[in-house]
Amino acid sequence: MRIICALAWIGVLPVLFAQEPLAIGTFSVDATPPLGSPLEMGACKPALEIVDPLSARGIVLRNAGAPIVLVAVDWVGIGNGGQQEWRSALAEAAGTTPERVVVHTLHQHDAPGFDPTSEGLLEPLGLGGQLCNIQAGRDTIQRAAEALRHAMGNSRRVTHIGLGRARVEQVASNRRILGPDGKVLYVRYSNCKDPKVRAEPEGVIDPWVRLVSFWDGERPLAVISYYATHPQSYYCQGGVSADFVGMARALREKALPGVFHIHFNGASGNVAAGKYNDGSPEMRPILAQRLADGMSAAWKATVRSPIKANAVDWRAIKLPLPVSERLRDTGNLRKILEDPNGQTRARATAATDLAWAGNPQAGLARLRLGPAVALYMPGELFVEYQLAAQSMKPSRFVAMAAYGDYGPGYIGTAVAYREGGYETGPVSRVSPEVEDVLTKAIRELIR
């Protein structure tokens, strides 16, 4: 009789384990650089003042296999070995594997970057610290890892997820304006003072902000938002800031006290606020309010549905991306890097090019939450990739975060490389064949 009872309990234990509810932990740490640190990977003035603090925010999902960690940082980019350092430290803290951790940036320009691989090429040449403050970056990683450990022990039950979306008015516009010959005539950057260029149509964008929320019964616990636009209003004056996306996030946290907010920048390599932004400081809070209004409307449109841990699925892949033709002569890049009479900026750029060309691997991941799918992508991805992913599953809720590994730089579509323009020039480290590679990977992930 005792043997029968024991066997009965052995059979019940896996069932009990499988019925553990989905759980979420949240964490946020300061990611503000010290004064004097490089901003925008050395392309802007260094940090002269702190206009508003930066943060690294994350969630950890538990009981759906090994923990899943999603992190968004108010930095311009985290590339190459920087991705490995972040993901390895967070994986160790959560007791998971680096493949189940994604670290993205919001790409504010008045913010630091983190690329120890490129810095490692510059340091022996006496050019260390040109791109980023490595020690400050590693200090932030350790704070985030410790906060994640705490979040693991303070997770909350999740019974429902909420999905909502709404249009954001007068924020995003396409940067690339084509002329009659099909080539880029104007690039409408994050701000634009030319009324003629601003008067051009919005162009191809994704106007929707999408929200995924986590609930314990009737109580909201956390909200993830996804929206595709470059997040700059005015910048490069040395004033560290989370810019209008950070302000919008703060407005929504104030409107929903006690609900954790984390924001991801979508595929916006060719999308910015230039049509609606003249670059004046007064426009920053206006853009923030417009984005916050869209987030508020998406919150009001949210529909909740029950979710169990077995409705959560994660998949990550790593694949090589085709390297830009201009990076294939690594000997020439090294010559530029090591030229003691060369311009410092050119040598730093050669270091970032070499760092990527030496290991052109990119990570992609997909999170399924019941009826919702979220994709996590590398680089400054063009919005067409986001729209293509949504068209593959038109009946599903599909969100996308770009600005994962910053190494590849801008990632355009094949036709965009023929059109010319800034984004598909020397700031892209991949070749036109990248569209075919990534589209196949997206289709496989989302299938």
C-alpha positions as CSV (number, residue, x, y, z in Angstrom):
1,M,0.0,0.0,0.0
2,R,2.8,2.4,0.9
3,I,4.6,1.6,-2.5
4,I,1.4,2.4,-4.4
5,C,0.9,5.7,-2.6
6,A,4.6,6.6,-3.2
7,L,4.2,5.8,-6.9
8,A,1.0,7.9,-7.0
9,W,2.8,10.9,-5.5
10,I,5.7,10.5,-8.0
11,G,3.2,10.7,-10.8
12,V,1.6,13.9,-9.3
13,L,4.8,15.8,-8.7
14,P,5.5,16.7,-12.4
15,V,1.9,17.9,-12.7
16,L,2.2,20.1,-9.7
17,F,5.4,21.6,-11.0
18,A,3.9,22.2,-14.4
19,Q,1.1,24.1,-12.8
20,E,3.3,26.7,-11.2
21,P,2.1,30.1,-12.3
22,L,4.1,32.4,-14.5
23,A,6.0,34.9,-12.3
24,I,7.7,38.2,-13.0
25,G,10.4,40.1,-11.2
26,T,11.4,43.7,-12.1
27,F,14.5,45.8,-11.5
28,S,15.9,49.2,-12.3
29,V,19.4,50.7,-11.6
30,D,21.1,54.0,-12.3
31,A,23.0,54.0,-15.6
32,T,24.1,57.6,-15.6
33,P,27.7,58.1,-16.7
34,P,30.2,60.2,-14.7
35,L,30.9,63.7,-16.0
36,G,33.6,63.7,-18.6
37,S,32.5,60.3,-20.1
38,P,32.2,60.0,-23.9
39,L,28.6,60.3,-25.2
40,E,27.3,58.7,-28.4
41,M,30.5,56.6,-28.7
42,G,32.7,59.8,-28.9
43,A,30.7,61.5,-31.7
44,C,29.2,64.1,-29.3
45,K,30.6,66.4,-26.6
46,P,31.5,64.5,-23.5
47,A,29.2,64.5,-20.5
48,L,29.2,68.1,-19.1
49,E,26.0,68.0,-17.0
50,I,23.3,65.6,-16.0
51,V,20.0,66.9,-17.4
52,D,18.1,63.8,-16.2
53,P,19.4,60.5,-15.0
54,L,19.6,57.4,-17.1
55,S,18.5,53.9,-16.1
56,A,18.8,50.2,-17.0
57,R,15.5,48.5,-16.5
58,G,14.6,44.9,-16.8
59,I,12.1,42.1,-16.1
60,V,12.7,38.4,-15.4
61,L,10.1,35.8,-16.3
62,R,10.1,32.7,-14.2
63,N,8.5,29.2,-14.3
64,A,8.5,29.0,-18.1
65,G,11.7,26.9,-18.3
66,A,14.9,28.6,-17.3
67,P,14.4,32.3,-16.5
68,I,14.0,34.8,-19.3
69,V,15.6,38.2,-18.9
70,L,14.7,41.4,-20.9
71,V,16.7,44.6,-20.3
72,A,16.5,48.0,-21.9
73,V,19.2,50.6,-21.2
74,D,19.2,54.4,-21.7
75,W,22.4,54.2,-23.7
76,V,23.2,54.8,-27.3
77,G,24.4,51.3,-28.0
78,I,26.0,48.1,-26.5
79,G,28.1,46.3,-29.0
80,N,30.4,43.3,-29.6
81,G,32.0,42.1,-26.4
82,G,29.8,44.6,-24.5
83,Q,26.8,42.4,-25.3
84,Q,28.6,39.3,-24.0
85,E,29.6,41.0,-20.7
86,W,26.0,42.2,-20.0
87,R,24.3,39.0,-20.9
88,S,26.8,36.7,-19.1
89,A,26.6,38.7,-15.9
90,L,22.8,38.8,-15.9
91,A,22.5,35.1,-16.8
92,E,24.7,34.2,-13.8
93,A,22.5,36.4,-11.6
94,A,19.3,34.8,-12.8
95,G,20.6,31.3,-12.9
96,T,19.9,31.0,-16.6
97,T,21.9,31.0,-19.9
98,P,23.1,34.0,-21.9
99,E,20.9,32.8,-24.8
100,R,17.8,33.6,-22.6
101,V,18.9,37.1,-21.9
102,V,18.5,40.1,-24.2
103,V,20.0,43.6,-23.6
104,H,18.9,46.5,-25.8
105,T,19.4,50.2,-25.8
106,L,17.0,53.0,-26.4
107,H,19.7,54.8,-28.5
108,Q,19.5,58.3,-26.9
109,H,22.5,60.3,-28.3
110,D,23.1,62.2,-25.1
111,A,24.1,58.9,-23.5
112,P,27.1,56.6,-23.3
113,G,27.8,53.5,-25.2
114,F,29.6,50.3,-24.2
115,D,32.0,48.4,-26.6
116,P,35.0,46.9,-24.8
117,T,36.1,45.1,-28.0
118,S,36.6,48.4,-29.9
119,E,38.2,50.0,-26.8
120,G,40.6,47.1,-26.5
121,L,41.9,47.9,-30.0
122,L,42.4,51.6,-29.1
123,E,43.9,51.2,-25.6
124,P,47.4,49.9,-26.7
125,L,47.6,52.9,-29.1
126,G,47.1,55.4,-26.3
127,L,43.6,56.1,-27.4
128,G,41.7,54.4,-24.6
129,G,38.5,56.1,-23.5
130,Q,37.7,57.6,-26.9
131,L,34.5,55.6,-27.3
132,C,33.3,54.8,-23.8
133,N,34.0,54.8,-20.1
134,I,34.6,51.1,-19.7
135,Q,34.8,51.1,-15.9
136,A,31.6,53.1,-15.5
137,G,29.9,50.6,-17.9
138,R,31.1,47.6,-15.9
139,D,29.9,49.2,-12.7
140,T,26.4,49.5,-14.2
141,I,26.5,45.9,-15.2
142,Q,27.3,44.8,-11.7
143,R,24.5,47.0,-10.2
144,A,22.1,45.5,-12.7
145,A,23.2,41.9,-11.9
146,E,22.7,42.6,-8.1
147,A,19.3,44.1,-8.7
148,L,18.3,41.1,-10.8
149,R,19.3,38.7,-8.0
150,H,17.0,40.7,-5.7
151,A,14.2,40.6,-8.3
152,M,14.6,36.8,-8.5
153,G,13.7,36.6,-4.8
154,N,10.8,39.0,-5.1
155,S,8.9,37.9,-8.1
156,R,5.1,38.2,-8.4
157,R,2.5,35.8,-9.7
158,V,1.2,36.6,-13.2
159,T,-2.4,35.4,-14.0
160,H,-3.1,37.6,-17.1
161,I,-1.4,39.5,-19.8
162,G,-2.8,42.6,-21.4
163,L,-2.3,43.7,-25.0
164,G,-3.0,47.1,-26.4
165,R,-1.9,49.5,-29.1
166,A,-2.6,53.0,-30.3
167,R,-1.4,55.5,-32.8
168,V,1.2,58.1,-31.8
169,E,0.5,61.3,-33.6
170,Q,3.2,63.7,-34.9
171,V,6.3,62.1,-33.6
172,A,7.8,59.6,-36.2
173,S,8.6,60.3,-39.8
174,N,10.9,58.5,-42.3
175,R,14.3,60.0,-42.5
176,R,15.0,59.2,-46.2
177,I,13.2,61.3,-48.8
178,L,13.7,60.1,-52.4
179,G,14.1,62.3,-55.4
180,P,12.6,61.7,-58.9
181,D,15.6,59.4,-59.8
182,G,14.8,57.1,-56.9
183,K,17.9,58.1,-55.0
184,V,17.9,59.8,-51.5
185,L,17.4,63.5,-52.1
186,Y,17.2,64.6,-48.4
187,V,17.9,62.9,-45.1
188,R,15.5,64.3,-42.5
189,Y,17.3,63.6,-39.3
190,S,16.0,63.7,-35.7
191,N,15.5,67.4,-36.1
192,C,15.0,69.5,-39.2
193,K,15.0,73.2,-39.6
194,D,14.3,73.3,-43.4
195,P,10.5,73.9,-43.8
196,K,10.6,72.5,-47.3
197,V,12.1,69.2,-46.1
198,R,9.8,69.1,-43.1
199,A,6.8,69.5,-45.4
200,E,7.5,66.2,-47.2
201,P,5.2,63.3,-46.3
202,E,5.7,61.2,-43.2
203,G,6.8,58.3,-45.4
204,V,7.1,54.7,-44.3
205,I,6.8,54.3,-40.5
206,D,5.0,52.1,-37.9
207,P,2.7,54.7,-36.2
208,W,1.6,52.3,-33.5
209,V,2.9,52.0,-29.9
210,R,2.3,48.5,-28.5
211,L,1.9,47.6,-24.9
212,V,2.3,44.2,-23.2
213,S,1.2,44.3,-19.5
214,F,1.5,41.7,-16.8
215,W,-1.3,41.3,-14.2
216,D,-2.0,39.5,-11.0
217,G,-5.8,39.3,-11.1
218,E,-7.0,42.9,-11.3
219,R,-3.7,44.4,-10.3
220,P,-1.2,45.5,-13.0
221,L,2.4,44.7,-12.2
222,A,4.5,45.8,-15.2
223,V,4.2,47.3,-18.7
224,I,6.5,46.8,-21.7
225,S,6.1,49.4,-24.5
226,Y,7.5,49.2,-28.0
227,Y,7.7,52.1,-30.4
228,A,9.8,52.8,-33.5
229,T,11.6,56.1,-33.7
230,H,15.0,57.6,-33.1
231,P,14.6,59.1,-29.6
232,Q,16.4,62.4,-30.1
233,S,15.0,65.9,-29.8
234,Y,18.1,68.1,-29.4
235,Y,21.4,66.6,-28.5
236,C,25.3,66.6,-28.6
237,Q,25.7,69.5,-26.3
238,G,27.0,67.5,-23.4
239,G,23.7,67.3,-21.4
240,V,23.1,63.7,-20.4
241,S,19.5,62.8,-20.9
242,A,17.0,60.0,-21.5
243,D,15.4,62.4,-23.9
244,F,11.7,62.4,-24.8
245,V,11.3,58.6,-24.6
246,G,12.5,58.7,-21.1
247,M,10.2,61.6,-20.2
248,A,7.3,59.7,-21.8
249,R,8.1,56.6,-19.7
250,A,8.2,58.7,-16.6
251,L,4.9,60.3,-17.4
252,R,3.3,56.9,-17.6
253,E,4.8,55.7,-14.4
254,K,3.4,58.8,-12.7
255,A,0.0,58.1,-14.2
256,L,0.1,54.4,-13.0
257,P,1.8,54.5,-9.5
258,G,3.4,51.2,-8.5
259,V,3.4,49.8,-12.1
260,F,6.8,49.1,-13.5
261,H,7.5,50.5,-16.9
262,I,10.1,49.4,-19.4
263,H,10.4,50.8,-22.9
264,F,12.0,49.3,-26.1
265,N,12.9,51.2,-29.2
266,G,11.6,49.4,-32.3
267,A,13.1,49.1,-35.7
268,S,13.8,52.8,-36.4
269,G,17.1,53.0,-38.2
270,N,15.3,55.1,-40.9
271,V,12.7,56.7,-38.7
272,A,13.1,59.9,-36.6
273,A,11.1,62.9,-35.4
274,G,12.5,65.3,-38.1
275,K,9.2,66.2,-39.7
276,Y,7.8,67.3,-36.4
277,N,10.9,68.6,-34.5
278,D,12.8,71.8,-35.2
279,G,15.5,70.9,-32.6
280,S,14.5,73.5,-30.1
281,P,14.6,72.5,-26.4
282,E,10.9,73.4,-26.2
283,M,10.1,70.4,-28.4
284,R,11.4,67.8,-26.1
285,P,8.5,67.8,-23.6
286,I,6.0,68.2,-26.5
287,L,7.3,65.1,-28.2
288,A,7.3,63.3,-24.8
289,Q,3.7,64.2,-24.2
290,R,2.7,63.0,-27.7
291,L,4.3,59.6,-27.1
292,A,2.9,59.4,-23.6
293,D,-0.6,60.2,-25.0
294,G,-0.2,57.3,-27.4
295,M,0.9,55.0,-24.5
296,S,-2.1,56.2,-22.5
297,A,-4.5,55.4,-25.4
298,A,-2.9,51.9,-25.8
299,W,-3.3,51.3,-22.1
300,K,-7.0,52.2,-22.3
301,A,-7.4,49.9,-25.3
302,T,-5.7,47.0,-23.5
303,V,-7.5,43.7,-23.5
304,R,-6.5,41.2,-20.8
305,S,-6.5,37.4,-21.1
306,P,-5.5,34.6,-18.8
307,I,-2.0,33.2,-19.2
308,K,-0.2,30.2,-17.8
309,A,3.5,29.5,-17.8
310,N,3.2,26.8,-20.5
311,A,1.9,29.5,-22.9
312,V,5.3,31.3,-22.7
313,D,8.0,30.2,-25.2
314,W,11.5,31.5,-25.9
315,R,13.8,30.9,-28.8
316,A,17.1,32.5,-29.6
317,I,19.4,32.1,-32.6
318,K,22.8,33.5,-33.5
319,L,23.8,33.8,-37.2
320,P,26.5,35.5,-39.2
321,L,25.6,38.7,-41.1
322,P,27.1,39.6,-44.5
323,V,29.9,42.1,-43.9
324,S,30.0,45.4,-45.9
325,E,32.4,45.3,-48.8
326,R,34.3,48.3,-47.4
327,L,35.2,46.3,-44.3
328,R,36.6,43.3,-46.1
329,D,40.0,44.8,-46.5
330,T,40.9,44.6,-42.8
331,G,44.5,45.4,-43.6
332,N,43.5,48.9,-44.7
333,L,41.3,49.3,-41.6
334,R,44.2,48.3,-39.4
335,K,46.5,50.8,-41.2
336,I,44.0,53.6,-40.5
337,L,43.7,52.5,-36.8
338,E,47.5,52.4,-36.3
339,D,48.4,55.6,-38.1
340,P,49.9,57.9,-35.4
341,N,49.3,60.9,-37.7
342,G,45.7,60.0,-38.4
343,Q,42.7,61.9,-37.0
344,T,41.5,60.4,-33.7
345,R,37.9,60.1,-34.8
346,A,38.9,58.2,-38.0
347,R,41.1,55.8,-35.9
348,A,38.2,55.2,-33.5
349,T,35.9,54.5,-36.3
350,A,38.4,52.0,-37.8
351,A,38.4,50.3,-34.4
352,T,34.6,49.8,-34.4
353,D,34.7,48.6,-38.0
354,L,37.5,46.0,-37.2
355,A,35.7,44.9,-34.0
356,W,32.6,44.0,-36.0
357,A,34.4,42.6,-39.1
358,G,36.4,40.3,-36.8
359,N,33.2,38.5,-35.5
360,P,30.1,39.5,-37.6
361,Q,27.7,37.5,-35.5
362,A,24.2,38.7,-34.4
363,G,21.7,37.4,-32.0
364,L,18.0,37.3,-32.5
365,A,15.3,36.1,-30.2
366,R,11.6,35.6,-30.0
367,L,9.3,35.7,-27.0
368,R,5.8,34.2,-27.2
369,L,3.3,35.2,-24.6
370,G,0.1,33.4,-25.5
371,P,-1.3,35.4,-28.4
372,A,1.6,37.9,-28.5
373,V,5.0,37.7,-30.1
374,A,7.9,40.0,-29.4
375,L,11.1,39.9,-31.5
376,Y,14.5,41.2,-30.3
377,M,16.8,42.2,-33.1
378,P,20.3,43.6,-33.6
379,G,21.5,47.0,-34.9
380,E,19.8,50.1,-36.2
381,L,17.3,48.1,-38.1
382,F,15.1,49.8,-40.8
383,V,11.4,49.9,-40.0
384,E,10.6,47.7,-43.0
385,Y,11.8,44.7,-41.0
386,Q,9.3,45.4,-38.3
387,L,6.4,45.8,-40.8
388,A,7.5,42.6,-42.6
389,A,7.4,40.6,-39.3
390,Q,3.9,41.9,-38.6
391,S,2.7,41.0,-42.1
392,M,3.9,37.4,-41.5
393,K,1.4,37.1,-38.7
394,P,-1.3,39.6,-39.5
395,S,-3.8,38.1,-37.0
396,R,-1.3,38.2,-34.1
397,F,0.1,40.9,-31.8
398,V,3.7,41.3,-33.0
399,A,6.1,43.8,-31.4
400,M,9.7,44.4,-32.1
401,A,12.7,45.7,-30.3
402,A,15.8,46.7,-32.3
403,Y,19.1,48.1,-31.0
404,G,20.4,44.8,-29.5
405,D,24.0,44.3,-30.6
406,Y,25.2,47.7,-31.8
407,G,28.1,46.2,-33.7
408,P,26.6,46.0,-37.2
409,G,25.4,49.6,-37.2
410,Y,22.6,50.5,-39.6
411,I,20.9,47.6,-41.2
412,G,19.0,48.7,-44.3
413,T,16.9,46.8,-46.9
414,A,18.5,45.6,-50.1
415,V,16.9,48.4,-52.1
416,A,18.0,51.0,-49.6
417,Y,21.7,50.3,-50.4
418,R,20.9,51.2,-54.1
419,E,19.1,54.4,-53.1
420,G,22.2,55.8,-51.3
421,G,21.9,58.1,-48.3
422,Y,23.5,58.4,-44.9
423,E,22.2,55.2,-43.3
424,T,23.4,52.8,-46.0
425,G,26.8,54.5,-46.4
426,P,29.8,54.3,-44.1
427,V,27.7,53.9,-40.9
428,S,26.4,50.5,-42.1
429,R,28.7,47.5,-41.5
430,V,26.6,45.0,-43.4
431,S,26.0,44.4,-47.2
432,P,22.7,44.5,-49.1
433,E,22.4,40.7,-48.7
434,V,21.5,41.2,-45.1
435,E,17.8,41.6,-46.0
436,D,17.5,38.0,-47.2
437,V,19.4,36.7,-44.2
438,L,17.4,38.5,-41.6
439,T,14.0,38.0,-43.3
440,K,14.5,34.2,-43.4
441,A,15.5,34.3,-39.7
442,I,12.5,36.4,-38.7
443,R,10.2,34.0,-40.6
444,E,11.7,31.0,-38.9
445,L,11.4,32.6,-35.4
446,I,7.9,33.8,-35.9
447,R,6.6,30.7,-37.5
